[in-house]
Amino acid sequence: MLIVSLLAGIKPVIEEPFPSAEQIWAIGGALLALWFFAIGASVGSFLNVVVYRLPLGLSLSNPGSRCPRCLHPIRLQHNLPILGWLMLRGRCADCQLPISPRYPRVEFLLGVIFLIVGGMEVLSNGLNFPRPTPGTARNVLTTLESKPLGAAAAMHLVLIATLVCGALIEFDRQLIPKRLALPTILFAIAASLTWPALHPIAALDLLNATHRLHFVDLPNPSRWILQSPLIDIALGGMAGLLAAGLIKFTIGSRQWLWSRYGSIIALLWIAIGVVFGWQLIPLLLAAWSILQISISGDAEKLSIHPIRDLALVTLLAMLTWRWIAVYPQVINPSLIGQLSAYGLVTLLAIALLSVATFRLPREYAFPLPIIDEAFQPTPPAPLPDDATTIEVSAPSPDEPTLS
């Protein structure tokens, strides 16, 4: 005890200052950013499995991760996103054949996307979220509302991961299964019903444009109906379906395009409407239509990537949501003015789609799917020319056999 007391009384030669609040926040933010990147890379690793197995109708869980060349299971220490490929130097630990570099590329891409979106929405206190109109009683999503803020970020990340997955399947020239979009729609519906603040702009927020009606001043039944998340979900899904209907109306004459992408485009637009609400659909449709004009050209050199374009405009809209959501109010803050703004943007989208349609060929044959040899099982090696074949004949009934 005497020795312990003496040691306790000795002051250190160098006194370390206690970290300040800014330093603690910086360290915590860096760790959270690293966590977002790691989660995104892990999701990218799973998307590699989905992209390969889902178009083929294979199970996503059985068998587990394995080398597509020799079918040996991937060891646990080699199954780390990005790092596992680097440790193996791009070759299987068992058969030593090359592993496609697309694996770490997709993992890195999703890691960066998760880092950017997570940083904008969580680390920056919902910097990209629109601010609710006074009187709608929707909470501002910040770290003070940790659960809704985390749910909103998760909902947006699930949506963008689904779009990236569809774009990768599209890049491989495979048919995109319709069930790819269903988990996103169901998750967005469940999250929106649990936390209505995931839709910062209420579906009927236009009623506040007159500055005469505020939801908080209404009696409970009317206020609950106007603020119900069911209205956000219903109108958002209907707006997404209407966007798909406008696409069908304008490019329906190019049956080769709609027959391949019609169902999945409709479901993805519904998912976007449920996630963002109906207000953002006209602007997204116009932006997506601009990109479709660039795909026109000679049928032999035509490159069709509508899902990739949809993922791009959705990601940009997600990051700039706070600033682009108020464009109708900037044009004219009145109710008629805002409705006119939404209508004009929708008409612009239809005009742009019409231009893209006339520039597309009437007939087009999609190229065959891309087959990456690093994703395919290795065929058995042929026998050398000097190899001798040993014929084994069946034993005669008189010969003894081992049992």
Disulfide bonds with the S-S distance in Angstrom:
none
